[in-house]
């Protein structure tokens, strides 16, 4: 049995990256909503959401890379 990963077409890889970006955006929105619900000022809410996005995106890309999807 071969253990070599199956090469994915470019379009499939691009779709996986798009899914990762959308998931990271969803995490950022939820983090922003939760931060806003605590009564923080708007600039802090935006920083919180941006930080959540900035942490989630590379983490998801690393997982996809480790699974040989990318």
C-alpha positions as CSV (number, residue, x, y, z in Angstrom):
1,X,0.0,0.0,0.0
2,X,1.3,3.4,-1.0
3,X,1.7,6.1,1.8
4,X,2.3,9.0,-0.6
5,X,-0.2,11.8,-0.3
6,X,-2.5,12.3,-3.2
7,X,-1.7,15.6,-5.0
8,X,-4.6,17.9,-4.9
9,X,-5.5,20.2,-7.8
10,X,-4.8,23.9,-7.4
11,X,-8.5,24.8,-7.1
12,X,-9.0,22.4,-4.2
13,X,-6.1,24.0,-2.3
14,X,-7.5,27.4,-3.0
15,X,-10.9,26.4,-1.7
16,X,-9.3,25.0,1.5
17,X,-7.5,28.3,2.0
18,X,-10.8,30.2,1.5
19,X,-12.5,27.9,4.1
20,X,-9.7,28.7,6.5
21,X,-10.0,32.4,6.0
22,X,-13.8,32.3,6.4
23,X,-13.5,30.2,9.6
24,X,-10.9,32.7,10.9
25,X,-13.2,35.6,10.1
26,X,-16.0,33.8,12.0
27,X,-13.8,33.4,15.0
28,X,-12.9,37.1,14.8
29,X,-16.5,38.1,14.7
30,X,-17.4,36.0,17.7
31,X,-14.4,37.3,19.6
32,X,-15.4,40.9,18.7
33,X,-19.0,40.3,19.8
34,X,-17.9,38.8,23.1
35,X,-15.5,41.6,23.7
36,X,-18.1,44.2,22.9
37,X,-20.6,42.6,25.2
38,X,-18.3,43.2,28.1
39,X,-18.5,47.0,27.5
40,X,-15.0,47.6,26.0
41,X,-14.6,50.6,23.8
42,X,-14.8,50.0,20.0
43,X,-11.0,50.2,19.3
44,X,-10.3,47.5,21.9
45,X,-13.0,45.3,20.4
46,X,-11.4,45.7,16.9
47,X,-8.0,44.8,18.3
48,X,-9.5,41.8,20.1
49,X,-11.1,40.6,16.9
50,X,-8.0,41.2,14.8
51,X,-5.9,39.3,17.3
52,X,-8.3,36.4,17.2
53,X,-8.1,36.4,13.4
54,X,-4.3,36.7,13.4
55,X,-4.0,33.7,15.7
56,X,-6.6,31.5,14.1
57,X,-5.5,31.8,10.5
58,X,-1.9,30.5,10.9
59,X,-3.1,27.8,13.2
60,X,-5.6,26.5,10.7
61,X,-3.1,26.7,7.9
62,X,-0.6,24.8,9.9
63,X,-3.1,22.0,10.6
64,X,-4.0,21.8,6.9
65,X,-0.3,21.6,6.1
66,X,0.3,18.9,8.6
67,X,-2.5,16.9,7.1
68,X,-0.9,17.3,3.7
69,X,-3.9,19.1,2.3
70,X,-1.8,22.1,1.3
